Structures are given as structure tokens and as C-alpha cells.
């Protein structure tokens, strides 16, 4: 479920990251997002917006899995009874 949620949230964001990264490149002549989107689409096609998707998903799914596992282990360690504790949630 966690991997599916990561994919569902990251996949639609990938085109925005592609445009952002390309506009941040040193000496980029594109100052408008709309013009950059049009140029990428015309010169490289729709696939250019998702070319980095596999590596991004690999990174984020594994990070989310480690983060969730660490959270669950620490939650059990800090609050073994499972009763709500303000102190545990502040940590």
C-alpha cells in the first residue's frame, strides 16, 4: 500500500520536476514555464516528461519503505503499551 501511494503521488509530479530541473540548468534561455513545456513537448515528445520516472520511483519507494519501518520500530520502542502518549508524539 505504501509503494502504491508513493507511485500515485510521485508519478503526476514528475513532469513538473523535469521542467523545474531544465529551467535551473546554468544559462537556460527559458524563463517561462509554458514556453519550456511547449519546447520539451515539441522537440522530445511526451516521454521526455517521464524519462526520469523509474529512477525517481526507485529512490522514493525505497526511502518511504525505510522511513515507515523506522517509524514503526521507534513507535514500538518508545511506547510499547500502544496507549496514546503526548510525550511519544512530541519526539
C-alpha positions in Angstrom: 0.0 0.0 0.0 2.8 2.4 0.8 4.6 1.8 -2.5 1.3 2.4 -4.4 0.7 5.6 -2.5 4.2 6.8 -3.3 3.8 5.9 -7.0 0.4 7.7 -7.1 1.8 10.8 -5.6 5.2 10.9 -7.4 4.2 10.0 -10.9 2.0 13.0 -11.6 4.7 15.3 -10.1 7.5 14.0 -12.4 6.7 16.3 -15.3 6.9 19.3 -13.0 10.3 18.2 -11.7 11.6 17.8 -15.3 10.6 21.3 -16.2 12.0 22.7 -12.9 15.3 21.0 -13.4 15.6 22.0 -17.0 14.9 25.6 -16.1 17.5 25.5 -13.3 20.3 24.5 -15.7 23.1 27.0 -15.9 22.4 29.5 -18.7 18.9 28.3 -19.5 17.3 30.5 -22.0 13.8 29.6 -20.9 12.3 31.9 -18.3 8.6 30.9 -18.8 7.3 27.5 -17.7 4.7 27.4 -20.6 7.4 28.0 -23.2 9.6 25.4 -21.7 6.8 22.8 -21.6 5.9 23.5 -25.2 9.6 23.3 -26.3 10.2 20.0 -24.5 7.0 18.5 -25.9 7.7 19.7 -29.5 11.4 18.6 -29.5 11.4 15.5 -27.3 7.7 14.3 -27.2 5.6 13.3 -24.2 8.1 10.6 -23.0 10.6 13.3 -22.0 8.4 14.3 -19.1 8.7 10.7 -17.7 12.2 9.7 -18.6 13.4 10.0 -15.0 10.3 8.4 -13.5 11.9 4.9 -12.9 14.9 6.3 -11.0 12.8 8.7 -9.0 10.3 6.0 -8.1 13.1 3.6 -7.1 14.6 6.2 -4.8 11.3 7.4 -3.3 9.7 3.9 -2.8 12.8 2.6 -1.0 13.1 5.8 1.1 9.4 5.5 2.1 9.8 1.8 3.0 12.8 2.6 5.2 11.1 5.6 6.8 7.9 3.6 7.6 9.8 0.7 9.0 11.9 3.0 11.2 8.8 4.8 12.3 7.0 1.6 13.3 10.1 0.3 15.2 10.6 3.5 17.1 6.9 3.8 17.9 7.1 0.3 19.5 10.3 1.1 21.3 9.1 4.4 22.7 5.6 3.4 23.5 5.4 -0.4 24.0 1.9 -0.3 25.5 0.4 1.4 22.4 -1.6 3.8 24.5 -1.6 7.3 23.2 1.1 9.4 24.8 1.8 13.1 24.3 5.4 12.6 25.0 5.9 9.9 22.4 4.2 12.1 19.7 6.4 15.1 20.6 9.6 13.1 19.9 
